[in-house]
Amino acid sequence: MNYNAAWLASLPEARRNEVLGALPRDVRGRLLWVWKFWAREDQLAPEGKWVSWLLLGGRGAGKTRTGAEWVRASIAGKTPLSRGRRARIAMVGDSDVAKAPLGARTMFRILEESHTLALAATSDTAIQIPDRAIVFGVTVRVQTAITGATSYNCGIVGDLSKYGGTLGIAGGSSNLGVTGPTAFYANTPVRFSAVGGNFTGGVIRVAIHYLILTASS
């Protein structure tokens, strides 16, 4: 039996109050933040190894919350500052800017990653600027304060501050690295480089904003 919120709600009021009353006060408080307690069975990720998990439901079914809780559980450890099973999460979104009758398309896309800095002088993202992409900018926000460096640069190999130089290391610091439209002809990661030392910690949320073109079908 799953002793979750649905089970608790199914009990008669007197029995429900008895169960809650038997729990220590701090445990009752923690239950507010335990997703497995509140989630429906279909909102919990499948067991074992899998590649795709389809969440199919109407408005209000809880798809967004389910995805957010899965991401949080993947990157969070047992304590707020400890690491979980994954260090990097990438999210991809796109939108058609234009589509021609014969199938040619211009699409605006965003690649996003929560990047845990390598313990080194430089750290490259897992996401990459795609071959043939036209980049408009790279934006960053420091999710967890950066340590070991006095500031950092955001760029690519060969131009380390292309999208921002001597950026702030405090949690919450952000930068909008806007450039003129720049075409790339090879898959290219974003590179973070430490200023005044090597990285010893920190997490940066980074997003690549770009156009992609497709030929007629």
C-alpha positions as CSV (number, residue, x, y, z in Angstrom):
1,M,0.0,0.0,0.0
2,N,1.2,3.5,-0.8
3,Y,0.9,5.7,2.3
4,N,0.5,8.9,0.4
5,A,-1.8,12.0,0.3
6,A,-4.5,10.1,-1.6
7,W,-4.5,7.3,1.0
8,L,-4.6,9.8,3.8
9,A,-7.5,11.7,2.2
10,S,-9.5,8.5,1.8
11,L,-9.5,7.9,5.6
12,P,-12.4,9.0,7.8
13,E,-11.7,12.3,9.4
14,A,-11.3,10.9,12.9
15,R,-8.7,8.3,11.6
16,R,-7.0,10.9,9.5
17,N,-6.5,13.2,12.5
18,E,-5.3,10.3,14.5
19,V,-2.6,9.4,11.9
20,L,-1.4,13.0,11.6
21,G,-1.4,13.5,15.3
22,A,0.8,10.5,15.8
23,L,3.5,12.1,13.6
24,P,6.1,14.4,15.2
25,R,5.6,18.0,14.3
26,D,8.8,18.3,12.3
27,V,7.8,15.3,10.2
28,R,4.4,16.8,9.4
29,G,6.2,19.9,8.3
30,R,8.5,18.1,6.0
31,L,5.7,16.3,4.3
32,L,4.8,19.5,2.6
33,W,7.9,19.2,0.5
34,V,7.9,15.4,-0.2
35,W,6.8,15.0,-3.8
36,K,6.3,11.2,-3.5
37,F,3.8,11.8,-0.8
38,W,1.7,14.2,-2.9
39,A,2.1,12.8,-6.4
40,R,-0.3,10.5,-8.1
41,E,1.2,7.2,-9.2
42,D,1.3,8.3,-12.8
43,Q,3.3,11.4,-11.8
44,L,6.2,9.4,-10.6
45,A,9.0,8.4,-13.0
46,P,9.0,4.8,-14.2
47,E,11.4,2.4,-12.4
48,G,14.4,0.9,-14.1
49,K,16.2,2.1,-17.3
50,W,14.2,4.1,-19.8
51,V,14.8,6.6,-22.6
52,S,11.4,8.3,-23.1
53,W,8.7,9.0,-20.6
54,L,5.4,10.3,-22.1
55,L,3.2,12.5,-19.9
56,L,-0.2,12.7,-21.6
57,G,-2.9,14.7,-19.9
58,G,-5.2,17.7,-20.2
59,R,-5.0,21.1,-18.8
60,G,-4.5,20.9,-15.0
61,A,-3.2,17.3,-15.0
62,G,0.0,18.3,-13.4
63,K,2.5,17.8,-16.3
64,T,4.6,20.9,-15.5
65,R,4.9,20.1,-11.8
66,T,5.7,16.5,-12.6
67,G,8.5,17.5,-14.9
68,A,9.9,20.1,-12.5
69,E,9.9,17.7,-9.6
70,W,11.7,15.0,-11.7
71,V,14.4,17.6,-12.6
72,R,14.7,18.7,-9.0
73,A,15.0,15.1,-7.7
74,S,17.7,14.4,-10.4
75,I,20.0,17.2,-9.5
76,A,19.4,17.6,-5.7
77,G,21.1,15.4,-3.2
78,K,20.0,14.5,0.3
79,T,20.9,18.0,1.5
80,P,20.3,21.4,-0.3
81,L,24.0,21.8,-1.3
82,S,24.9,18.2,-2.1
83,R,24.8,16.8,-5.7
84,G,22.3,14.3,-7.0
85,R,22.4,11.7,-9.7
86,R,22.9,14.3,-12.4
87,A,25.0,17.4,-12.6
88,R,23.6,18.8,-15.9
89,I,20.1,19.2,-17.2
90,A,19.5,20.6,-20.7
91,M,16.1,21.8,-22.0
92,V,15.4,22.7,-25.6
93,G,12.7,24.8,-27.0
94,D,12.0,26.1,-30.5
95,S,9.5,28.3,-32.4
96,D,8.9,28.8,-36.1
97,V,9.7,32.3,-37.2
98,A,8.6,31.6,-40.8
99,K,7.6,28.6,-42.9
100,A,7.4,28.6,-46.7
101,P,4.8,26.7,-48.7
102,L,7.5,24.2,-50.0
103,G,8.7,23.4,-46.4
104,A,11.6,25.7,-45.8
105,R,11.7,27.0,-42.3
106,T,13.4,29.6,-40.1
107,M,13.2,28.6,-36.4
108,F,14.3,30.4,-33.3
109,R,15.6,28.1,-30.7
110,I,17.0,28.2,-27.1
111,L,19.3,25.6,-25.7
112,E,19.5,25.7,-21.9
113,E,21.7,23.9,-19.3
114,S,22.3,24.0,-15.6
115,H,26.1,23.8,-15.7
116,T,28.2,22.6,-12.7
117,L,31.6,24.1,-13.2
118,A,34.6,21.8,-13.6
119,L,37.3,22.2,-10.9
120,A,39.7,23.8,-13.3
121,A,40.6,27.0,-15.1
122,T,38.0,26.5,-17.8
123,S,34.7,24.6,-18.0
124,D,32.8,23.7,-21.2
125,T,29.1,23.2,-21.4
126,A,27.5,19.9,-22.5
127,I,25.1,21.8,-24.8
128,Q,26.7,23.1,-27.9
129,I,26.0,25.8,-30.4
130,P,24.8,23.7,-33.4
131,D,26.6,23.7,-36.8
132,R,25.0,26.3,-39.1
133,A,23.3,28.1,-36.3
134,I,23.1,31.9,-36.3
135,V,23.6,33.0,-32.7
136,F,22.2,36.2,-31.2
137,G,23.5,35.8,-27.7
138,V,24.3,33.7,-24.7
139,T,22.6,34.5,-21.3
140,V,23.8,33.3,-17.9
141,R,22.7,33.4,-14.3
142,V,24.8,32.2,-11.4
143,Q,22.6,29.6,-9.6
144,T,25.1,28.6,-6.9
145,A,27.9,31.1,-6.0
146,I,31.2,30.6,-7.8
147,T,34.2,29.9,-5.7
148,G,38.0,29.9,-6.5
149,A,37.8,32.8,-8.9
150,T,37.3,36.6,-8.5
151,S,35.2,36.7,-11.7
152,Y,34.7,34.7,-14.9
153,N,34.4,35.1,-18.6
154,C,31.7,33.6,-20.9
155,G,32.7,32.8,-24.5
156,I,34.0,30.1,-26.8
157,V,37.5,28.8,-27.6
158,G,39.4,31.5,-29.3
159,D,37.2,34.3,-27.9
160,L,36.8,33.7,-24.1
161,S,34.8,36.8,-23.4
162,K,32.6,36.9,-26.5
163,Y,29.4,36.7,-24.4
164,G,30.7,38.5,-21.3
165,G,33.9,39.4,-19.4
166,T,34.8,39.7,-15.7
167,L,31.2,38.7,-14.7
168,G,30.0,38.5,-11.2
169,I,30.3,35.3,-9.1
170,A,27.7,35.9,-6.5
171,G,24.5,33.8,-6.5
172,G,21.8,35.4,-8.6
173,S,24.3,37.4,-10.8
174,S,23.3,37.5,-14.4
175,N,24.4,38.7,-17.8
176,L,22.8,39.1,-21.2
177,G,25.6,38.4,-23.6
178,V,24.1,39.9,-26.8
179,T,26.1,40.0,-30.0
180,G,25.4,40.7,-33.6
181,P,24.1,37.6,-35.5
182,T,27.0,35.2,-35.7
183,A,27.1,32.1,-37.9
184,F,28.8,29.0,-36.6
185,Y,30.1,26.2,-38.9
186,A,30.8,23.6,-36.3
187,N,29.2,22.4,-33.1
188,T,30.7,24.6,-30.4
189,P,30.4,24.5,-26.6
190,V,30.2,27.6,-24.5
191,R,33.4,28.0,-22.4
192,F,33.5,29.5,-18.9
193,S,37.0,30.7,-17.9
194,A,38.0,31.7,-14.4
195,V,39.6,35.0,-13.6
196,G,42.0,35.3,-10.7
197,G,42.3,31.6,-10.0
198,N,40.6,28.3,-10.8
199,F,37.0,27.3,-10.3
200,T,36.5,25.3,-7.1
201,G,32.7,25.3,-7.2
202,G,29.6,26.9,-8.6
203,V,26.6,26.3,-10.9
204,I,25.7,28.5,-13.8
205,R,22.4,28.4,-15.8
206,V,23.3,29.1,-19.4
207,A,21.1,29.6,-22.4
208,I,22.1,29.8,-26.1
209,H,19.7,31.9,-28.3
210,Y,19.9,31.2,-32.0
211,L,18.2,30.8,-35.4
212,I,18.3,27.6,-37.4
213,L,17.4,27.3,-41.1
214,T,16.0,24.3,-43.0
215,A,15.8,23.8,-46.7
216,S,12.6,23.1,-48.7
217,S,11.3,19.6,-48.5
